[in-house]
Amino acid sequence: MLRDNEVLRKMIATGEERMSKLASQLLQNETLMGALQKTVSAALEAKATAERAAQTALGAMNIPTSGDVKKLEGKIEELEKVFEGLSAKIAELQQKKDAQSQAQAQPQPQPQPH
């Protein structure tokens, strides 16, 4: 209903055009872009500093970090693969042993006298 209103459509189009011009002017402003770049750079540096401090604090309290947990998860996955391989080998050896036991348990045909 509202989009059918011609006046409203013109207002929206005018608003979009003005916002586009404003955004373009802001992006062309070197002072603003320099300040924005410095702000983002400082924020990223502060984040990195906070992360290092948190890792140091967690290490001092002997609490694992998310990186430590990920490393352990990787080692656990490796061990699971090794365990699966060993389990398969054990099952294979057990089958061979069972087959040999069955072969030895079956009565051997006695040679018939002539």
Secondary structure, 3 states (H helix, E strand, C coil): CHHHCHHHHHHHHHHHHHHHHHHHHHHHCHHHHHHHHHHHHHHHHHHHHHHHHHHHHHHHCCCCCHHHHHHHHHHHHHHHHHHHHHHHHHHHHHHHHHHHHHHHHCCCCCCCCC
